[in-house]
Structures are given as structure tokens and as C-alpha cells.
Amino acid sequence: MPGRHALHSFAVVSYAAFLASFSYFGALVLGVVEPRASSSAFAALAIDGALLAFFGVTHSFMARAPFKQWLSRIVAPEAGRSVYVLVASAQVALLVWQWRSVDGSFIWHATGALATVLVILQVCGFAIALLSTFLVDHFELFGLSQAFGRTRTTSRFVTPLFYRLVRHPLYLGMLIALWCPPLMSTARFALTIGFTLYVLIGARLEERDLVRDFGDDYRAYQTSVPMLLPWRGMRTRSKSASS
């Protein structure tokens, strides 16, 4: 029982860390939290690049099957997902805390009604990303179901709501939020480019695991639903209907 209580507490702490880091990241993207000033553009880009690389490489490596197998030898299998969530949350918090600005320069600066529309798009992007986790299994994704013994005995391949438009709606939502700020500073632009590259690489690595887990079901899904751009899928379907 003491071990079970410790497992539950660890899972809850990891989940709380996710909520805090997600909110912290959202504050940076929405401009509520400003990046740190840097002495030079070179120093800022070097630090920002290192933060992105550290997050991207570690996050992708920990998501792969060999690491999960290794981790299961060290911690209880029920705690493995919570370890992943806690490490990722700490990395996101570090990235936001140490992110550097570049001389206050910006790529674009929208005002008035356009700025309002862009902020609404950002909020919608974050909402899409968060809702996407609930469409599959939010609490399993963040380790609570495993820790409390409520995981499904078998995994089913399902494509609810957003997943019928794109294969990775969570990533799409985050990209919408990142690409739609009213004020796109150089620092935020670097973050957006870095995260976009991470998504393009990480999504392909993730899909290799999904093909391994779901086989022909996922291969058929890949051919019928686009990865990130929903209008490509709509255009393909319209062409098929017209022919």
C-alpha cells in the first residue's frame, strides 16, 4: 500500500507539472511572459537553439520503444509514462524560463482587428491541442490511468473528430498558436521555426511506432487523412468525388 500511494502521488505531481508547464508555455507564446534579454543576437540564438535541441532530442528519444523498455527495468511500468511527462514538463519550463530575446526586433506586428483575430486563433490553437488529448485518452496520455490501474486491456485504433481531418491535431493546434501571434518577434520566430521542425521530425518518428502498433489500419489511415494540413485532405476528397 505505501508503494501504491507513492505511485499515485508521483503521477499526480507529474500531471500537475504538465498543467503548470503547458500554462507557462502558453504565456510565452501569447506574450504574457517575455523572454529574457540577451547581450547579443548570437548569444540569444545559441542559447535558444540549445534549448530547442535539448527538448526535441530528449523528448523524441524518450518516446521510442527501446528507451521505454530500458526504463521499465528501473521503475514500475505503471510509472513510466509519468516519468516521461515529468521530464518533458521540466524541459518545457526550462525552455520558457531561459528563452532569450533578440534586440527587440520583430518579423511582423499586427494591430487593431487583425491582432484580435490572431489572438483568437492562438487561443483556438491551444484549445484544439488540449481537446485532442481528451479525444483519445487524456489521462492515459499523461500517466494517471496507468498509475491508478485504469488502462484499457487492449488498444483500439479510433479517429474521433479532429483525427478525421488530420493525423496529428495536437501538433496542428500548437502550430496554429505558434504561427499566429500579433507581434512575431525574432525570438518567437526562432521558437516557432524550431518547434515546427521538431513536429515534422517527431510526427514521422511517432508514425513508425503507430504503424508497428496498428499495422494496416494505420497505413490505410495515412493514405486517407493528411498529417497536418486538413485542406489537402479536403482537396483530395473533392477530387475523388468529382471523378
C-alpha positions in Angstrom: 0.0 0.0 0.0 2.7 2.6 0.8 4.2 1.9 -2.6 0.9 2.3 -4.3 0.3 5.6 -2.5 3.7 6.8 -3.7 2.9 5.8 -7.2 -0.4 7.7 -7.1 1.3 10.8 -5.6 4.1 10.7 -8.2 1.5 10.5 -11.1 -0.5 13.4 -9.7 2.7 15.5 -9.2 3.7 14.8 -12.8 0.3 15.7 -14.1 0.4 19.0 -12.1 3.8 19.7 -13.6 2.3 19.2 -17.1 -0.5 21.7 -16.4 1.9 24.2 -15.0 4.4 23.9 -17.8 1.7 24.0 -20.5 0.3 27.2 -19.0 3.8 28.7 -18.7 4.5 27.9 -22.4 1.2 29.3 -23.4 2.0 32.5 -21.5 5.2 32.8 -23.5 3.5 32.2 -26.9 0.7 34.6 -26.1 3.1 37.3 -25.0 2.1 37.3 -21.3 5.7 36.2 -20.4 8.5 38.0 -22.1 11.8 36.2 -23.0 15.0 37.2 -21.2 17.1 39.9 -22.7 20.4 38.8 -24.2 23.7 40.7 -24.6 24.0 39.8 -28.3 21.9 38.2 -31.1 24.5 35.4 -31.4 24.3 34.5 -27.7 20.5 34.6 -27.8 20.2 32.3 -30.9 22.9 29.9 -29.5 21.0 29.6 -26.2 17.6 29.3 -27.8 18.9 26.7 -30.3 20.5 24.6 -27.5 17.2 24.7 -25.5 15.2 23.5 -28.5 17.7 20.8 -29.4 17.8 19.6 -25.8 14.0 19.4 -25.6 13.5 17.9 -29.1 16.2 15.2 -28.9 15.3 14.1 -25.3 11.6 14.2 -25.9 11.8 12.1 -29.1 14.4 9.7 -27.6 12.2 9.0 -24.5 9.2 8.3 -26.7 10.9 5.5 -28.6 10.3 1.8 -27.6 14.0 1.0 -26.7 14.0 3.7 -24.1 10.6 2.6 -22.7 11.9 -1.0 -22.4 15.0 0.2 -20.6 13.0 2.4 -18.3 10.7 -0.4 -17.3 13.7 -2.2 -15.7 14.3 0.8 -13.4 10.9 2.0 -12.4 7.5 0.2 -12.2 5.8 0.0 -15.6 2.8 2.0 -14.2 5.1 4.9 -13.5 6.9 5.0 -16.9 4.6 7.4 -18.5 4.6 9.7 -15.5 8.4 9.9 -15.7 8.2 10.9 -19.3 5.6 13.6 -18.5 7.6 15.0 -15.6 10.8 15.2 -17.6 9.1 16.8 -20.6 7.3 19.3 -18.3 10.6 20.2 -16.7 12.2 20.7 -20.1 9.3 23.0 -21.3 9.6 25.0 -18.1 13.3 25.4 -18.6 12.9 26.4 -22.2 10.4 29.2 -21.3 12.4 30.3 -18.3 15.7 30.6 -20.2 14.4 31.7 -23.7 16.2 34.8 -25.0 15.1 37.7 -27.0 17.0 39.2 -29.9 17.3 43.0 -29.6 13.5 43.6 -29.6 13.3 43.1 -33.3 10.2 41.6 -34.9 9.1 39.9 -38.1 5.6 41.4 -38.2 3.4 43.5 -35.9 -0.4 43.4 -36.4 -2.7 45.9 -34.8 -6.4 46.5 -34.4 -8.9 43.9 -35.6 -6.3 41.8 -37.2 -4.4 41.5 -33.9 -7.6 40.4 -32.2 -8.3 37.8 -34.8 -4.8 36.4 -34.4 -5.1 36.2 -30.6 -8.4 34.3 -31.1 -6.6 31.9 -33.5 -3.9 31.3 -30.9 -6.4 30.5 -28.2 -8.2 28.2 -30.6 -4.9 26.5 -31.4 -4.2 25.8 -27.7 -7.8 24.6 -27.3 -7.5 22.2 -30.3 -4.3 20.8 -28.9 -5.7 20.2 -25.4 -9.0 18.9 -26.7 -7.2 16.4 -28.9 -5.7 14.7 -25.9 -9.2 14.1 -24.5 -10.4 12.7 -27.8 -8.1 9.8 -27.4 -7.3 9.2 -23.7 -6.1 12.3 -21.9 -5.4 10.6 -18.5 -3.6 7.7 -20.1 -1.5 10.1 -22.2 -0.3 11.8 -19.1 0.2 8.7 -17.0 -2.7 8.9 -14.5 -4.6 5.9 -15.9 -1.5 3.7 -15.6 -0.7 4.7 -12.1 -4.3 4.2 -10.9 -4.8 0.9 -12.7 -7.4 2.1 -15.2 -5.8 1.4 -18.5 -7.6 -0.5 -21.2 -6.6 -4.1 -21.7 -6.4 -3.7 -25.5 -5.7 -0.6 -27.6 -8.3 0.3 -30.2 -7.5 2.4 -33.3 -10.0 5.2 -33.3 -10.2 8.5 -35.2 -12.7 10.9 -33.4 -13.5 14.4 -34.5 -10.2 16.3 -35.3 -8.5 13.0 -36.1 -10.7 12.6 -39.1 -9.2 15.8 -40.6 -5.5 15.4 -39.7 -3.5 12.6 -38.2 -1.9 14.9 -35.6 -4.4 17.5 -34.4 -2.4 18.1 -31.2 0.6 19.2 -33.2 -1.6 21.3 -35.6 -3.1 23.1 -32.7 0.3 24.0 -31.3 1.5 25.2 -34.7 -1.6 27.4 -35.1 -0.9 29.0 -31.7 2.8 29.5 -32.5 2.3 30.9 -36.1 -0.4 33.4 -35.2 1.0 36.0 -32.7 0.1 39.6 -33.4 3.7 40.5 -32.6 6.1 38.0 -34.1 9.4 38.9 -32.5 12.7 37.4 -33.7 12.8 35.3 -30.5 9.3 33.9 -31.0 10.0 33.3 -34.7 13.0 31.2 -33.7 10.8 29.3 -31.3 8.2 28.8 -34.0 10.7 27.5 -36.6 12.4 25.2 -34.1 9.1 23.7 -32.9 7.9 23.3 -36.4 11.0 21.3 -37.3 10.5 19.2 -34.2 6.9 18.5 -35.2 7.9 17.5 -38.7 10.6 15.1 -37.5 8.8 13.9 -34.3 5.5 13.1 -36.1 7.3 10.9 -38.6 9.1 9.0 -35.8 5.8 8.7 -33.9 4.1 7.3 -37.0 6.6 4.5 -37.3 5.6 3.4 -33.8 1.9 3.7 -34.7 2.3 1.6 -37.9 4.1 -1.0 -35.7 1.2 -1.0 -33.2 -1.8 -0.8 -35.5 -0.4 -2.2 -38.8 -2.7 -2.0 -41.9 -5.3 0.1 -40.0 -2.9 2.9 -39.6 -1.4 2.5 -43.1 -4.9 3.0 -44.5 -5.4 6.0 -42.2 -2.2 7.5 -43.6 -3.4 7.3 -47.2 -6.8 8.8 -46.5 -6.1 11.5 -43.9 -3.3 14.2 -44.2 -0.6 14.5 -41.5 -1.0 18.2 -40.6 -2.8 20.2 -43.3 -6.5 19.5 -43.4 -7.3 21.3 -46.6 -5.0 18.9 -48.5 -7.3 16.1 -47.4 -10.4 18.1 -48.3 -9.0 18.8 -51.8 -8.2 15.1 -52.3 -11.6 14.0 -51.3 -13.3 16.6 -53.5 -11.3 15.4 -56.5 -12.3 11.8 -55.8 -15.9 12.8 -55.5 -15.8 14.8 -58.8 -14.2 11.9 -60.7 
